[in-house]
Amino acid sequence: MTGLQIPGGSEMRAIAQGLFTDETPPRLIGGKDRETGRIVYPCPDAPTYDPVPLLREGTLWSWTVQRFRPKSPPYAGPDSFAPWVVAYVELPGQVIVQARLVDVAFEDLRVGLPVRFAPAPLDPANPDGVLVPAFVPMEAAA
């Protein structure tokens, strides 16, 4: 993936190669095991898996709130820290993925909340930053 347009006209790249498709809007790229048909995310770098675009829409399966700045390394985000939602999103018939959930108040979180894939900046204040896998509530995505 070369880059994605984000609100405001900037173009950002994914935090790692092979996470998102190049289409608009993008999708996560999972891996389908050639022998079992089981889908995983992210796609392993192994000859037994074929890359497969995942569904854009799913439901909130579970979540937690990250309330402290992760240890660096491996964390490469901004020095200033604001809590974020770590979501587990069920993509029906495919896989449950872990990603951020953005544009939602903590008190509005509920299992079964319909969400849509929408990569988000790791550091919204950095226009040259990177995008991380994220979902938004369907109401916010409309």
N, C-alpha and C positions, 0 to 999 in steps of 0.2 A: 504494500500500500504506500502510495507516495504522499498523500495528505488528504485531509477532509476540510471542507469549508465549515467554519463555526460562526454563530451569530456575531455580527460585526465585520464580517468579510475576511477575517484572518484564516490562514490555512495552517493546520497542525497535523503532525504525524502521530501514528500510534506509538505507544510506549515500547512495543516490541513488534517485530515483523511477524506476519501471519496471523494476527489476532482478528482483523476485520477484512471484509471484502472491499473491493474498490468501487462497488456499485453505489448509487445514490437512491435511497438512503442505504448505508452500509449494514452488514450483518456480521455477527460473530462467525468465526470459522472453527468448526469442531472437527473431530477425527472419527471416521467410521472404521471399525475393525473389520478387515476383509473376511475373517473367518467367522466371527460371531454376529456381525452387524451392529454390535453395541457402539453407541456414540459417546464420545468423551469431549471435554473441553479443558484446556486448549488442545489442538491437534498435535499429537506426539510426533516428534521427528523420527519416525520409524517406518520401514518399508511395509509393515503390516497394516498401516492406517492410510485411508484416503481422505483428503480434506473434503469437508461438506459444509455448505452454508447453513447456518442454523436459523430457526424461526426468529422473526423480529419481535413478536409479541408473546407474552407469557403471563404468569401470575406470581405474586410474591409468595414464596413457600415458607420462608422464615427470614429473620434478620437480627442484627445486633447493631449497637451504636458504638463506633470507635471513638472513645472520649479522650484518648491521650495520643501524643505524637509518637508514631512508631520509631523504633531504634534505627539509627543510621550508621552504616548501611544495614539493610538493603534499601530503606526508605529514601527516596530521592525527591520528595515533595518540598513545598515551601517551608521556611523556618517558622513562620507564623502558623498556628494550628487552629483549626475549627473542627469540631466533631462532624463525622459523616456516617451515613448508613451503609453498613456492609450487608448486602442483600443476597439471598439465595433465591434465584428465579427459576421456576419450572417452565421449561419450554416443552409443551405437551408432546408426548410420544418421542422425545429426543433425549433430553438431559436436564439436570439441575445445574445451573452455573452460578458462580460467585462473582459479584460485580458491585460497584457502587450503585446506590439509589439516590438520585438527585431531584431537586425541585419538589420536595415534599417535607412537610413539618413532621417531626418525630411523633407527635400525638395523632397524626393521620395514618400511621402505619397499621396495616392489618393483613393477616394471612388471607390470600385470595385476591389482593389488590391487583387489578389488571395493569400491566406495565408494558412499555415499548423500549426497544434498544435505542440508545442515544448516547454515543461516546461523549465523554465530558473531559474538560481540561484537568490535569492533575493539579495544576496551580492556575486558577482563573485569572490571577493578576499578571501572569507571564504570557504575553502574546507569542513568544517563540517556544513555548512549552510543548508538552506531549499530551495526547489523549489516552484516557484509560477506559476500559469497558464500563459502561454505566447504563442504567435504565431510568426512565421517568414514568410517573403514573400516566395512564392513558388520558386522563382528563387534562394533564399539563402538556401532553404531546399533541393534542388536537390543534 
